[in-house]
Amino acid sequence: MIPIFYNRKIWLLFFTDIVIILAVTWFSPWLRGWQYDIFTLETGASFFTLLFYLTMFYIFDLYNVERYYFTLDMILRMSIAVCFAGFFSIFLFFYIPQFGFSRSIFLIQILLVWFLSSTVRLLFIKLFLNYNDKKDVLVLGAGESGLALYNLLKDNMSPYRIVGFVDDNPKSFSDCSDCPPILGRTEDLLDIIKSRGIKILILAISRNNFPKLIRDILKARLQGIQIIEMPTLFERFTNKIPVEHIDDGWLVFTEGFNLISKEYLWNLKHLFDFFISLIMLIIFAPIMLVIAILIRIDSPGPVLFIQKRVGLNGKIFDIFKFRSMKVDSEIQGAVWASENDIRITRIGKLLRFLRIDELPQLLNVFQGEMSLIGPRPERPEFVKELEIGIPYYHIRHTVRPGITGWAQVNYPYGASQKDALNKLEYDLFYIKNMSLLLDFKIILKTIGVILFGQGAR
């Protein structure tokens, strides 16, 4: 997602939403027939309404301008965001009688915010994101990275149109009938840029290339050509990092990974984890007691399932979960969980569906072995296999593992090495872009995952 602080168009949307939400909040009672001075309306109503709507808009990526080439996608996200914000407003205001809003006023407010904010974004698409007039780009590299880039831009109806590729192998796309042509060799790069009037060059090659080619890329940049690396563009469109299309050089020089080096922020995050896990353990203690009783009634065996997992810096620790499988379910060795797994007990299916089998991991957070937010810890047996088959898998262990994470709210339950690769792409995005704001977004998205039972197995 493009950072909100670096895009004026996003700021324009943001302040327009503020004006719309405040105006609707002030005038909804008037439309209902109430007689009052709008300037004497309680400021608390305006503040909380504004907070709920803007938070939901952010959570559902309505400030991500890269999503707006999907008009229906935007309208659907706007509908869900407005419904959630309206629900929170109704729930809160009914407990604050002095606001005095009725259900009909809230209904008017929800409909007006949805209509006006959606209309503004449709105008935004028309004025600023007219993708019928795409920007022509040239791609340097017609290998696997170049093909992945073409499929990404083609499938996502992006603002870019690939006019061609530059590669020293003219038969790179022999199996791709609809791919743009290879316009020449790398030694002809500057001539192709000039003859085609190219303003944007996308690099789908590694940084370890011939010195002359690097000098030609530098010359192009000094001539005003915008240079974009394929992994950077992929990250912008998908909110994940293409593990198979990056190298050490990209990881070293790309922006991000800043939070890892800031010890005071790590201490703040650890302190937050400690106090929140303590509070949640106290709040959920009665529920956990009931779950423990149900597990013992449902099947013989211990209440808790304790398993070895890989944590920060590769350290092994014991993770706690409510037992959801039959005893001795892995007597033949460690295996991936599968859909409709016969090893899962009756109460275990419910616990996994609601994701509450993870509640005992609050103890791991309290003890400092885990965080509330981070990559899910994997078993040592699988880690050895995954580190051999998946590049950069070890980077997951540079941060504390979490109960929930960016991969968990964006990708369904994983049960194979391919799933582990896809989840790693999300985990690397999280580690690269870690922030308290992103953690807050993950927490709220996790609530949605729990409510809808997404990815449970």
N, C-alpha and C positions, 0 to 999 in steps of 0.2 A: 504494500500500500504506500502511495506517495505521502511523505510526512506532511501534516497539515501546515506546518510552519513555513514550508518552502514553496507553496503554490498559492498565488494570488486568487486564482479562480476558486479554490476551496474556501479561502477567507470570504470571498464574495457570497458563496452559498451559505456559509456559516452565519454571517451577519444578516443575510436575508431571512434565514430561518428564525433568528432571534426576533426580528421585526414582525414576522408572520405570527409566531407563537404568542408574543405579548399582545399584539392587536386582537387576535382571536380570543385570548383570555379576557381582555377588557370588554370586548363587544358582544361576546356570547350571551351574557345575561340581558343585554339590551335587546338582542334579537328575540329572546324568549319573552320579552315584554316587561322586564323589570325596570322600574324607574329609579335611577340612582346616578350619582356623579361618578363617572368612570375613574376620575383621578383620586377618589377616596377609597377605591377598592384595596383590600388588604394586599400589601406587597408580598406577604408570604405565599399567597396563592400564585402570584405571578412567578415568584422565584422557584417554587417547587415544580410548577408546570413546565417552566423553561428547562429546569435541570433534567426532568424525566425525559422530555422529548429529545433534547440534544444528546443525552446519553444513549438513548435507543437508536437515534440516527447514526451515531458513531459505531455502536456495536454491530449494526446491520450494514456497515460499509457504505452508508449513503453520503459520505464525504470522500469516497474513493472514486475519483473521476474516471478511472480506467474501467469501471463497471458500467458506465452509462451508455456504452454502445449496445447494451442489451436493454431496450426500453421496457419490455415486459418484466425482466428481472428486477429493474429498478422499482417499478410499480408494486410488484409483489413484496419486495423488501420494505418499501414505504408503508404498505398496508399492515404488515406484521409489526413494524416498529411503532406505528401510531397506536395500534391496538394494545401493545404492551404498555406504552407510556400512558394511555388513557386508563388502563386497568390500575396501574400504580397510583395515578392521580385520584381515581375514585376511592381506592382502598385507603389512601392517606386522608383525604378530605372528609370522609365520613367519620373519621375519628377526631377531626378538628371542626367542631360545629360552627365556630365563628366565621368560617369561610362561607357557609350557607349556600353552597352550590347544589342544585338539584340534578337528578339523573338526566333530565332533558337538556340541561345546559352542558353537561359533559358530552352528551351525544352530539350536540351542535358543534362543540369544540373539536371533537375527534374528526368529524366529517370535514369541517373547514380546514383544519391543519392538514389532513390527508390531501384534500383537493388542491389547496394553495401550494403546499410544498411540492406535490407531484407536478403541478403545472409549472412551477419555477424550474424544476429539473428538466422538464420537457423543453422549455425555452432555452435552458442552458445547453442541452444537447444540440438544439437547432442553431444557436448562435456561436458556440465555442467548439462543439464536437461534431462538426459536419463531416462524417466519415465517408460521404460520397466523394469528397475531395481529399483523398488520402495522400500522405507524404511518401514520396518515392525514396526507397532505401536500397543500398547495395550491401550485400552480405559477403564478407571475406571469409571463405571456408565453406566447402560443400560436403563436409564429412557428416558424421552422425549429429554433431552439434548444429550444423547448418540445416539439416533435415528436420531436427526437432524444433528448431526456431521457425521454420516454414510452417510446420503443422500447428504450432502454437498460434502464430499470427493469422493463419488461414481459418482455423477453427474459432478463434475468438473475435473475428471481424474487427481487428485492431485498427488504429489510425494509420498504420504503416502498410505500404504496398511494396513487396520485394520485386524489383525490376530485374534482378539477376544476381548471379554469384560470381565470385572470382576464386579460381582454384587451379592448381597445376595438374589436376587429374580431370580431363574432359569427360570421363565416363563415370563420374561420381554418382550421378542421378540416373543411371541406366534403368533402374527399376521404378522410377517415379515419373509417370506419364504427364502429370499436371504441374510438375515443378518448373519454376522459372529457369531460363537457360543459364549456362555458364558462359559469361561474356568474354572471358580471357584468363590469362595466367597472372600470377601475383606480380610478375615483373611489369605488367601493363596496368597496374592498379591506378596510378595517377592519371594516365591517359583515359581510362574508362570513366573515372570520376568527372573529368573535364568534359568529355564528349557527351556524357549522359546528363550533365547538369546536376549531379548528385550533391545533396546537402547533408545527408546522414549516412554514415558507414557503420555497420554492425559487425563486430568481430566475433566470429564463431570459430576461433582458433585459440590455441594455448599461447601463453606469453613467451614460451621458450621457442622462438622462431628465428629465422635468419636475420642478421643485423640489418641488411639492406631493406628487407620488408618492414622492419620496425622503423627505420628512418623514413621510409615512404609514408607510413601511417602518421608519423610525427609531422611530416611536410603537409599532409592533408589537413591535419588539425590546425596547423599554423595558417593555413589558407581559409580557415573558417568552417571547415567540415566538422560536424558534430560526430564524435566517436562514442559508440555505446557498445559495451561488452554483452554478449549473449546471456550470460548468467544474470547480469543486472536487469536486463529487460524481462527475463523469465521470472525473476523474483518479483518485479513490479506487477506483473499480470496475475501471478498465481499465489503470492504470499508464501512461497516456499523456494528453496534453493536447489537447483538441478545438480545433485551430487555427481552424476556421471559426466557432467559437462563443465566441471571446474577443475582447477589445478592449484598447486601450492601458491603460485604467484597471485592468483585472484584472491585467495584467502588472506594473503599477507597484505595486499594493498587496497582491498575493497573497504569502503566505509562500514563502520559497525564494530561489533565485538567490544564496545567501549565499557560496558558495565563490569566485565570480567576483571578489569584492571583497577576499578574504583572500590577500594576496601571499605570505605565508609558506607557505600550503598549496599554492599554485601552484608555488613553488620546490621543495617537498617532492615533489610529484607529478612535476615535471620531473627531479629528481634520481633518483627511483625509475625513471622511464622510461630514463634514461641508463644506469644500472648493469644493469638487467634486460635491456635490448636488447643491451648489450655481452656479457653472459653468454650470452644466447640465440644471438647470432651465432657465438660460439666453439663452443657445443654443436652447433648445426645446420650448421656449416661442411661436415662430410663429406657430409651429406644434400644440401645445396645443390649440392655438386660433382657428385654423382651425377645430380641433376635436370638440371643444366646439360648434362651429357654426353647424357642421354636426349633432351633438346630438340633438340640438334644432330643426333642420329641420326634423329629422327623427321621433321624438316622443315628446309629451308634457312632461314637467317636468324639474327639475333642471339639470344642467350640471354635477355637482359633486354629488357623492354618498358618504355620510358620515356614518360611521358605527363604533360601539364600538368594540375594540379589546383588547386582553391581551398582555401587554408588559413586560418590564424588571421588575423583582421581583413581577410579578402579577399585576402591575399597569395598570388600564384601561385608554385607550386613544382613540381619534377619528382618524380613518384612512380615508384618502382621495383617492377616485378612480373616474375615469370617469364613469358616469352612463351607464351601459350596459344592464340593465333590465327595464322593464316597471314599471311605478310608482305603488306603492301598491302591488308589486309582492310577498311580504311576509306578507300580511295582516292577514294570518292565523297562523303566527309564523315562526320561523327560520327553514329552511330546507336545506339539502345539495344540492349543484348544481349538475345537472345530464347532461348526454350527450343528445344533441339535446333539451335542456331545452326550453320550449315554452315561458318562461318568458323573454328570451333574445331578444333584439331588433335587427333590421337588421344591423345597424351600430355597435351595441354591439358585434355581432358575429365577425366582422372584427377586432374590438379593442381587443377582447379576443384572437383571432387567432394570432395577431401580438404582443400580450402582452403589448400593449401600453395603455391599460386601467389603468395600474399601475403607469403611469408617475406622476400623482399628489402626489404620495407618496414621491417624492423628497422633498415636503414640510415637511412631517413627519421626514425625515432624517435631513433636515436643522434645524428643531426645536429640534432635539435630542431625539425624541421619537422612532426612528427607525435607523437602520444602512443600508448601501448598501447591506451588506452580513450578513446573519443570518437566523435562523428558521423563517418561515412565521408565522405572528401573527394570532391567531385563535380567534373566537368569544367567549365571556364569556359563552354563553349558551352551546356551544359545549365543552368548556374547563372543565366545571363541570362534564359533562358526561364522557369525555375522561380520566380525572384524576382518576375517580372511576374504569374504565374498563381497563386502560393501566398502568402498573407499570412504575414509574420514568418519567411520562409525565411532572411533574413539573420542571424537570431539564431544559427543553427548556426555562424557564423563568429566568434562571441565566445569560442570555446574551440578548442584544438588538435584537428584531426581525428585519428581513431584507426584502428588496424588492425581492431579490433572495437568494438562498442558496444551500447547498450541496444536500438537498432532491429534490429541484426543478430541478436541472440539471441531476439527476439520476433516478427520479421516476415520472411517469405521474401524471396528476391532480388527487387529492384524493377526494372521495365523500362518504366515509364511515369510520366506526371505524377501519376496517381492513386496509384501506389505511392510516389512521392516525398512526396506529402502525408501518407500513412499513416506513413511512416518519420519524417517531420518531427515528428509528434505524439509518437513515442517519443523522438526526439532532444531535444525541448523538455522532456519529463519528466526526462530525464537531466540536462540543464543546470540545471534548476530544483532537482533533488534530489541533486546531485553530492556524493559522499562517498567516502572510501577503502573503506568497507564495501560500497557499491554497486559500486565498481570490482572488488572481490574477487568479488562475486557474478557480475558479468558475465564475469570470467575463467573461473570454474568452469562457467558456462552455455555459454561458448564451446567448452569441451572437449566438452560433450555435443553441440553443433551439429556439431563436426568428426567425432565418433565416428559420428553417425547421418547425416551428409551432408545436413543440412537446409538448404534454400535455395540449394544450389550450382547455379550455371548457368555 
